[in-house]
Amino acid sequence: MKLSDAPSVEVETVVAAPVEVVWSLASDLPRMGEWSPENMGGHWESDGPGVGAQFRGRNRHEAIGEWETTAVVTEYEPPSRITWIVGSADVPSATWTFALESHGEDTRLRQKATIGPGPSGLSAAITRMPDKEDRIVARRLEEHERNMKATIEGIKKSAESR
């Protein structure tokens, strides 16, 4: 598994709340720090979400420390989909999506992360240990999966407690 292959991971849950309630949480990127073990939240650099809007996010990882990224919203379809990219629009370092489906009073919430194909925080480790790229990428996807599960479960808990 190579970073240049843009591997991805997806998680999902069913939330016992209407899609509009879940959407209000999942599309509120500054609040992600409430639920994500790695993302610390951030702020809109524009008037809020919409295609082309920029978001400045703060992140934390025990092995790397803290850093900030700028993300650009590439899809915004309330109340069903928001996608944003980190890095270059032509060759993003990551692409993130929340997809929601209404099922009556319940909502299926999915989160997907694609890493690569552009350079990212993994690039330095891969450059130092090119023979371990598969393992480095696989380990990062496993971290994303754990963090994403925590995030969607946090959104679920918040939505269901309203």
N, CA and C of each residue as an Amber inpcrd file, in Angstrom:
protein
   486
   0.8520000  -1.1710000   0.0000000   0.0000000   0.0000000   0.0000000
   0.8970000   1.2330000   0.0000000   0.7840000   2.0210000  -1.0250000
   1.6190000   3.2060000  -1.2030000   0.7930000   4.4750000  -0.9900000
   1.4310000   5.5040000  -0.4780000   0.7700000   6.7920000  -0.3090000
   0.2760000   7.3170000  -1.6520000   1.0480000   7.0890000  -2.6920000
   0.6700000   7.5610000  -4.0310000  -0.5760000   6.8600000  -4.5740000
  -0.9750000   5.7330000  -3.9590000  -2.1940000   5.0190000  -4.3720000
  -3.4560000   5.6330000  -3.7680000  -3.2980000   6.5980000  -2.8630000
  -4.4110000   7.2640000  -2.1830000  -5.3450000   6.2580000  -1.4990000
  -4.8120000   5.4670000  -0.5530000  -5.6610000   4.5070000   0.1540000
  -6.6510000   5.2180000   1.0720000  -7.7510000   4.5430000   1.3810000
  -8.7820000   5.1740000   2.1990000  -9.3380000   4.2210000   3.2350000
 -10.0580000   4.7880000   4.1730000 -10.7520000   4.0460000   5.2110000
 -12.0870000   4.7420000   5.4360000 -13.1160000   3.9490000   5.7500000
 -14.4570000   4.4960000   5.9740000 -15.0770000   3.8290000   7.1860000
 -15.7810000   4.6190000   7.9800000 -16.5170000   4.1050000   9.1420000
 -17.9440000   4.6200000   9.0610000 -18.8450000   3.9490000   9.7550000
 -20.2390000   4.4020000   9.7520000 -20.9470000   3.9750000  11.0160000
 -22.0470000   4.6700000  11.2750000 -22.9180000   4.3430000  12.3960000
 -24.3260000   4.8090000  12.0450000 -25.2950000   4.3100000  12.7720000
 -26.6690000   4.7850000  12.6330000 -26.9900000   5.6070000  13.8740000
 -27.4920000   6.8110000  13.6320000 -27.7830000   7.7570000  14.7060000
 -29.3010000   7.8700000  14.8470000 -29.7750000   7.7490000  16.0590000
 -31.2040000   7.8670000  16.3240000 -31.5760000   9.3470000  16.4400000
 -31.4600000  10.0350000  15.3080000 -31.8040000  11.4660000  15.2410000
 -32.0410000  11.8020000  13.7740000 -32.8650000  12.8080000  13.5060000
 -33.1310000  13.2110000  12.1230000 -31.8560000  13.7190000  11.4330000
 -31.8190000  13.5820000  10.1320000 -30.6440000  13.9510000   9.3560000
 -30.2490000  15.4150000   9.5640000 -31.2130000  16.3090000   9.7460000
 -30.8950000  17.7310000   9.9330000 -30.0950000  17.9580000  11.2270000
 -30.4280000  17.2050000  12.2590000 -29.7040000  17.3250000  13.5380000
 -28.2770000  16.8050000  13.3740000 -28.1310000  15.6500000  12.7490000
 -26.8030000  15.0590000  12.5530000 -25.9730000  15.9520000  11.6350000
 -26.5930000  16.4770000  10.5840000 -25.8970000  17.3760000   9.6590000
 -25.3530000  18.6070000  10.3830000 -26.1370000  19.1720000  11.2790000
 -25.6960000  20.3830000  11.9780000 -24.4150000  20.1290000  12.7680000
 -24.2000000  18.9080000  13.1990000 -22.9870000  18.5580000  13.9380000
 -21.8510000  18.1660000  12.9880000 -22.1350000  17.2720000  12.0540000
 -21.0850000  16.7650000  11.1600000 -20.5120000  17.8510000  10.2580000
 -21.2950000  18.8420000   9.9160000 -20.8100000  19.9130000   9.0340000
 -20.2060000  21.0760000   9.8080000 -20.1850000  20.9900000  11.1260000
 -19.6220000  22.0450000  11.9700000 -18.1580000  21.7080000  12.2790000
 -17.2860000  21.9030000  11.2850000 -15.8890000  21.4950000  11.4110000
 -15.1800000  22.0920000  12.6310000 -15.4670000  23.3230000  13.0460000
 -14.8100000  23.8300000  14.2500000 -15.0960000  23.0000000  15.5030000
 -16.1920000  22.2630000  15.5250000 -16.5430000  21.4540000  16.7050000
 -15.8900000  20.0800000  16.7140000 -15.1930000  19.6850000  15.6580000
 -14.6290000  18.3350000  15.5930000 -13.7200000  18.0190000  16.7820000
 -13.1040000  19.0330000  17.3410000 -12.2420000  18.8220000  18.4970000
 -12.9710000  18.2660000  19.7060000 -14.2900000  18.4110000  19.7350000
 -15.0810000  17.8510000  20.8370000 -15.1240000  16.3300000  20.7790000
 -14.9610000  15.7750000  19.5860000 -15.1530000  14.3380000  19.4170000
 -13.9180000  13.6010000  18.9250000 -13.0510000  14.2590000  18.1970000
 -11.8980000  13.6080000  17.5740000 -10.7140000  13.5240000  18.5240000
 -10.0640000  12.3630000  18.6110000  -8.8580000  12.2570000  19.4300000
  -7.6630000  13.0200000  18.8400000  -7.6920000  13.3230000  17.5370000
  -6.5470000  13.9770000  16.8940000  -6.8340000  15.4190000  16.4820000
  -8.0050000  15.6660000  15.9280000  -8.3440000  17.0160000  15.5060000
  -8.7650000  17.8130000  16.7330000  -8.2390000  19.0210000  16.8500000
  -8.5280000  19.8640000  18.0040000  -9.5290000  20.9610000  17.6650000
 -10.1360000  20.8690000  16.4850000 -11.0610000  21.9070000  16.0560000
 -10.3440000  22.9190000  15.1900000 -10.9260000  24.0770000  15.0620000
 -10.3260000  25.1010000  14.2230000 -11.3070000  26.2120000  13.9670000
 -11.1200000  26.8800000  12.8420000 -12.0180000  27.9900000  12.5200000
 -12.1300000  28.1650000  11.0110000 -13.2670000  28.6980000  10.6050000
 -13.4790000  29.0130000   9.1990000 -12.6820000  30.2660000   8.8620000
 -12.0070000  30.2490000   7.7300000 -11.3070000  31.4400000   7.2520000
 -12.2000000  32.2270000   6.3080000 -13.4400000  31.7800000   6.1860000
 -14.4520000  32.4540000   5.3810000 -15.7060000  32.5370000   6.2380000
 -16.8410000  32.8230000   5.6320000 -18.0760000  32.9910000   6.3930000
 -18.7510000  31.6880000   6.7820000 -18.0900000  30.5660000   6.6190000
 -18.6800000  29.2950000   6.9920000 -18.6620000  28.3400000   5.8260000
 -19.2510000  27.1880000   6.0010000 -19.1280000  26.1440000   4.9880000
 -19.8170000  26.4880000   3.6750000 -19.2830000  25.9300000   2.6350000
 -19.7710000  26.0790000   1.2720000 -18.6250000  25.7010000   0.3490000
 -18.9170000  25.3550000  -0.8700000 -17.8580000  24.9780000  -1.8050000
 -16.8750000  26.1380000  -1.9400000 -15.6070000  25.8320000  -1.7730000
 -14.5500000  26.8330000  -1.8480000 -14.1720000  27.4480000  -0.5110000
 -14.9880000  27.2240000   0.5160000 -14.6840000  27.7790000   1.8410000
 -13.4180000  27.1360000   2.3970000 -12.6410000  27.9320000   3.1250000
 -11.4220000  27.4290000   3.7390000 -11.6000000  27.3090000   5.2420000
 -11.0050000  26.2440000   5.7650000 -11.0590000  25.9390000   7.1830000
  -9.6350000  25.7220000   7.6810000  -9.2990000  26.3460000   8.7740000
  -7.9770000  26.1540000   9.3920000  -8.1600000  25.2220000  10.5700000
  -7.5580000  24.0280000  10.5020000  -7.7170000  23.0230000  11.5430000
  -6.4540000  22.8300000  12.3610000  -6.6470000  22.5600000  13.6380000
  -5.5300000  22.2520000  14.5360000  -5.5800000  20.7590000  14.8490000
  -4.4080000  20.1480000  14.8680000  -4.3190000  18.7070000  15.0910000
  -3.2230000  18.4030000  16.0990000  -3.3350000  17.1920000  16.6720000
  -2.3520000  16.7550000  17.6620000  -2.1570000  15.2470000  17.5100000
  -0.8850000  14.8360000  17.5420000  -0.5300000  13.4070000  17.4760000
   0.6280000  13.1940000  18.4360000   0.5550000  12.1400000  19.2150000
   1.5780000  11.9200000  20.2470000   2.9910000  11.7980000  19.6710000
   3.1450000  11.2730000  18.4670000   4.4790000  11.0890000  17.8800000
   4.9770000  12.3210000  17.1260000   4.0640000  13.2000000  16.7400000
   4.4330000  14.3320000  15.8820000   4.3330000  15.6620000  16.6170000
   3.4020000  15.7560000  17.5490000   3.1380000  17.0240000  18.2140000
   1.9030000  17.6810000  17.6270000   1.8820000  19.0190000  17.6300000
   0.7320000  19.7620000  17.1210000   1.0840000  20.4430000  15.8050000
   0.0690000  20.5810000  14.9420000   0.2520000  21.2770000  13.6780000
  -1.0900000  21.7960000  13.1940000  -1.0290000  22.6790000  12.2190000
  -2.2400000  23.2220000  11.6090000  -2.2500000  22.9070000  10.1260000
  -3.4460000  22.7860000   9.5910000  -3.6240000  22.5850000   8.1540000
  -4.7180000  23.5250000   7.6650000  -4.6820000  23.8000000   6.3830000
  -5.7690000  24.5400000   5.7560000  -6.4990000  23.5800000   4.8340000
  -7.7950000  23.5150000   5.0020000  -8.6320000  22.6400000   4.1930000
  -9.5630000  23.4960000   3.3410000  -9.9400000  22.9580000   2.1910000
 -10.8690000  23.6330000   1.2920000 -12.0490000  22.7080000   1.0490000
 -13.2540000  23.2180000   1.2380000 -14.4650000  22.4350000   1.0050000
 -14.6500000  22.2710000  -0.5100000 -14.7730000  21.0130000  -0.9430000
 -14.9370000  20.7270000  -2.3760000 -16.3410000  20.2400000  -2.7180000
 -17.0720000  19.7470000  -1.7280000 -18.4750000  19.3480000  -1.9160000
 -19.2520000  19.8320000  -0.7010000 -20.4070000  20.4170000  -0.9510000
 -21.2540000  20.8790000   0.1370000 -22.6920000  20.7350000  -0.3190000
 -23.3350000  19.6670000   0.1500000 -24.6980000  19.3450000  -0.2600000
 -25.5490000  19.0700000   0.9770000 -25.9930000  20.1250000   1.6820000
 -26.8050000  19.9360000   2.8850000 -28.0960000  19.1870000   2.5690000
 -28.5500000  18.3050000   3.3820000 -27.9270000  17.7690000   4.5830000
 -27.2830000  16.4060000   4.3390000 -26.6480000  16.2120000   3.1870000
 -26.1790000  14.8610000   2.8830000 -24.6790000  14.6820000   2.7050000
 -23.9200000  15.7320000   2.3770000 -22.5140000  15.4930000   2.0790000
 -21.6720000  16.7600000   2.2310000 -20.5340000  16.5840000   2.8850000
 -19.5040000  17.6230000   2.9210000 -18.1510000  16.9290000   2.7490000
 -17.3610000  17.4510000   1.8210000 -16.0200000  16.9210000   1.5490000
 -15.0450000  18.0830000   1.5580000 -13.8710000  17.8360000   2.1250000
 -12.8290000  18.8460000   2.0990000 -11.4880000  18.1810000   1.8300000
 -10.5930000  18.9500000   1.2420000  -9.2540000  18.4480000   0.9560000
  -8.2410000  19.2540000   1.7590000  -7.1280000  18.6090000   2.0380000
  -5.9920000  19.2420000   2.6920000  -4.8470000  19.2010000   1.6980000
  -4.1490000  20.3020000   1.5720000  -3.0330000  20.3480000   0.6390000
  -3.4770000  20.8540000  -0.7170000  -2.7210000  20.5250000  -1.7190000
  -2.9620000  20.9890000  -3.0790000  -4.2650000  20.4530000  -3.6450000
  -4.9860000  21.2960000  -4.3520000  -6.2330000  20.8560000  -4.9940000
  -5.9450000  19.8140000  -6.0700000  -4.8000000  19.9160000  -6.7290000
  -4.4480000  18.9680000  -7.7810000  -3.9780000  17.6290000  -7.2220000
  -3.2360000  17.6810000  -6.1190000  -2.6850000  16.4630000  -5.5210000
  -2.8080000  16.5980000  -3.9940000  -4.0150000  16.3800000  -3.4570000
  -4.2170000  16.5870000  -2.0170000  -3.4270000  15.5950000  -1.1660000
  -3.0750000  16.0530000   0.0260000  -2.4460000  15.1440000   0.9840000
  -3.5010000  14.3080000   1.6920000  -4.7380000  14.7900000   1.7330000
  -5.8380000  14.0430000   2.3440000  -7.1690000  14.5970000   1.8470000
  -8.1510000  13.7230000   1.8070000  -9.5240000  14.0950000   1.4670000
 -10.4260000  13.4820000   2.5310000 -11.3270000  14.2850000   3.0590000
 -12.2330000  13.8570000   4.1250000 -13.6780000  14.0860000   3.6910000
 -14.5520000  13.1510000   4.0420000 -15.9750000  13.2740000   3.6980000
 -16.8510000  12.7970000   4.8420000 -17.9180000  13.5400000   5.0950000
 -19.0500000  13.0540000   5.8830000 -20.2000000  12.8950000   4.9070000
 -20.8190000  11.7060000   4.9070000 -21.9890000  11.4400000   4.0740000
 -23.1180000  10.9780000   4.9940000 -24.3050000  11.5410000   4.8020000
 -25.4490000  11.2350000   5.6460000 -26.6080000  10.7620000   4.7850000
 -27.3380000   9.7720000   5.2890000 -28.5420000   9.2750000   4.6180000
 -29.6650000   9.2350000   5.6350000 -30.7740000   9.8450000   5.2720000
 -31.9370000   9.8400000   6.1420000 -32.6590000   8.5020000   6.0250000
 -33.0060000   7.9290000   7.1820000 -33.8100000   6.7180000   7.2510000
 -34.9310000   6.9830000   8.2530000 -35.8790000   7.8130000   7.8450000
 -36.9720000   8.1850000   8.7450000 -36.4440000   9.0630000   9.8570000
 -36.5920000   8.6020000  11.0790000 -36.1000000   9.3510000  12.2370000
 -34.6400000   9.0470000  12.5420000 -34.0450000   8.1160000  11.8100000
 -32.6370000   7.7660000  11.9940000 -31.8080000   8.2980000  10.8340000
 -30.4900000   8.3670000  11.0610000 -29.5590000   8.8350000  10.0380000
 -28.3540000   7.9080000   9.9970000 -28.0080000   7.4530000   8.8020000
 -26.7570000   6.7170000   8.6320000 -25.6680000   7.7540000   8.3890000
 -24.6550000   7.7420000   9.2510000 -23.5410000   8.6830000   9.1770000
 -22.2760000   7.9290000   8.7970000 -21.6420000   8.3710000   7.7170000
 -20.3890000   7.7730000   7.2730000 -19.3040000   8.8440000   7.2670000
 -18.1100000   8.4410000   7.6340000 -16.9490000   9.3110000   7.4810000
 -15.8930000   8.5290000   6.7100000 -15.3140000   9.1930000   5.7220000
 -14.2780000   8.5690000   4.8970000 -13.0600000   9.4770000   4.8670000
 -11.8850000   8.8560000   4.9490000 -10.6210000   9.5820000   4.8180000
  -9.7860000   8.8900000   3.7570000  -9.2300000   9.6860000   2.8690000
  -8.2880000   9.1950000   1.8700000  -6.9790000   9.9270000   2.1130000
  -5.8980000   9.1750000   2.2560000  -4.5940000   9.8140000   2.4270000
  -3.8450000   9.7570000   1.1070000  -3.1260000  10.8370000   0.8290000
  -2.4220000  10.9280000  -0.4480000  -3.3740000  11.3600000  -1.5330000
  -2.9400000  11.3690000  -2.7490000  -1.6380000  10.9040000  -3.2150000
  -0.5170000  11.9030000  -2.9810000  -0.8440000  13.1210000  -2.5450000
   0.1730000  14.1430000  -2.3360000   0.9410000  13.9310000  -1.0520000
   2.0200000  14.6710000  -0.8870000   2.8410000  14.5480000   0.3160000
   2.0940000  14.9990000   1.5580000   2.4550000  14.3870000   2.6840000
   1.8310000  14.7100000   3.9610000   2.8550000  14.4930000   5.0660000
   2.3840000  14.4650000   6.2820000   3.2530000  14.1910000   7.4180000
   3.9110000  12.8260000   7.3370000   3.3190000  11.9200000   6.5980000
   3.9130000  10.5880000   6.4210000   5.1270000  10.6100000   5.5040000
   5.2170000  11.6000000   4.6630000   6.2520000  11.6300000   3.6300000
   7.6600000  11.5510000   4.2030000   7.9280000  12.2590000   5.3000000
   9.2680000  12.2340000   5.8920000   9.6190000  10.8300000   6.3800000
   8.6680000  10.1580000   7.0360000   8.9210000   8.7990000   7.5170000
   9.1470000   7.8420000   6.3490000   8.3800000   7.9990000   5.2930000
   8.5290000   7.1400000   4.1130000   9.8790000   7.3940000   3.4400000
  10.3060000   8.6500000   3.3930000  11.6070000   8.9780000   2.8060000
  12.7410000   8.3400000   3.6100000  12.6130000   8.3500000   4.9420000
  13.6440000   7.7480000   5.8050000  13.6400000   6.2280000   5.7260000
  12.4630000   5.6400000   5.5310000  12.3370000   4.1720000   5.5500000
  11.4810000   3.7010000   4.3720000  11.9350000   3.8880000   3.1370000
  11.1010000   3.5510000   1.9820000  10.6870000   2.0880000   1.9370000
  11.4940000   1.2120000   2.5170000  11.1530000  -0.2130000   2.5390000
   9.9890000  -0.5180000   3.4800000   9.6220000   0.4350000   4.3190000
   8.5210000   0.2390000   5.2790000   7.2860000   1.0540000   4.9180000
   7.2190000   1.5680000   3.7020000   6.0980000   2.4200000   3.3130000
   4.7540000   1.7270000   3.5120000   4.6380000   0.4780000   3.0970000
   3.3660000  -0.2410000   3.2620000   2.9280000  -0.2500000   4.7210000
   3.8590000  -0.5320000   5.6130000   3.5330000  -0.6050000   7.0350000
   3.2130000   0.7790000   7.6040000   3.9550000   1.7960000   7.1790000
   3.7100000   3.1630000   7.6550000   2.3130000   3.6170000   7.2410000
   1.9640000   3.3840000   5.9810000   0.6500000   3.7920000   5.4720000
  -0.4560000   2.9940000   6.1710000  -0.2690000   1.6870000   6.3120000
  -1.2860000   0.8500000   6.9640000  -1.5160000   1.2940000   8.4080000
  -0.4360000   1.5980000   9.1130000  -0.5620000   2.0310000  10.5050000
  -1.3270000   3.3610000  10.5960000  -1.0520000   4.2730000   9.6570000
  -1.7580000   5.5620000   9.6770000  -3.2440000   5.3790000   9.3930000
  -3.5610000   4.4900000   8.4610000  -4.9780000   4.2170000   8.1920000
  -5.6640000   3.6260000   9.4200000  -4.9640000   2.7550000  10.1560000
  -5.5290000   2.1850000  11.3860000  -5.7880000   3.2880000  12.4160000
  -4.8550000   4.2490000  12.5370000  -5.0610000   5.3720000  13.4500000
  -6.2720000   6.1910000  13.0160000  -6.3500000   6.4750000  11.7310000
  -7.5100000   7.2330000  11.2330000  -8.8030000   6.4950000  11.5470000
  -8.8180000   5.1860000  11.3340000 -10.0440000   4.4230000  11.5940000
 -10.4650000   4.5350000  13.0620000  -9.5230000   4.3870000  13.9870000
  -9.8490000   4.5270000  15.4220000 -10.3700000   5.9310000  15.7200000
  -9.6680000   6.9390000  15.2080000 -10.0720000   8.3210000  15.4690000
 -11.4290000   8.6420000  14.8550000 -11.6640000   8.1440000  13.6520000
 -12.9380000   8.3950000  12.9770000 -14.0840000   7.7130000  13.7070000
 -13.8590000   6.4990000  14.2080000 -14.9010000   5.8180000  14.9850000
 -15.2510000   6.6450000  16.2180000 -14.2380000   7.1620000  16.8960000
 -14.4980000   8.0010000  18.0730000 -15.2670000   9.2580000  17.6770000
 -14.9150000   9.8400000  16.5390000 -15.5830000  11.0660000  16.0860000
 -17.0500000  10.8190000  15.7770000 -17.3520000   9.7910000  14.9900000
 -18.7660000   9.5710000  14.6480000 -19.5730000   9.1030000  15.8580000
 -18.9270000   8.3970000  16.7850000 -19.6430000   8.0190000  18.0090000
 -19.9030000   9.2520000  18.8750000 -18.9790000  10.2040000  18.8740000
 -19.1990000  11.4590000  19.6030000 -20.3180000  12.2820000  18.9890000
 -20.3370000  12.3390000  17.6630000 -21.4340000  13.0380000  16.9770000
 -22.7540000  12.3480000  17.2980000 -22.7570000  11.0250000  17.2610000
 -23.9690000  10.2400000  17.5430000 -24.4770000  10.5670000  18.9550000
 -23.5800000  10.5390000  19.9220000 -23.9850000  10.8040000  21.3060000
 -24.5570000  12.2190000  21.4330000 -23.8970000  13.1880000  20.8160000
 -24.3840000  14.5610000  20.8800000 -25.7400000  14.7060000  20.2210000
 -25.9200000  14.0730000  19.0630000 -27.1940000  14.1780000  18.3400000
 -28.3320000  13.4900000  19.1000000 -28.0300000  12.3470000  19.6740000
 -29.0750000  11.5880000  20.3750000 -29.4310000  12.1810000  21.7250000
 -28.5720000  13.0470000  22.2580000 -28.8750000  13.6490000  23.5580000
 -29.6570000  14.9490000  23.4210000 -29.9030000  15.3850000  22.1870000
 -30.6640000  16.6370000  21.9710000 -32.1260000  16.4410000  22.2620000
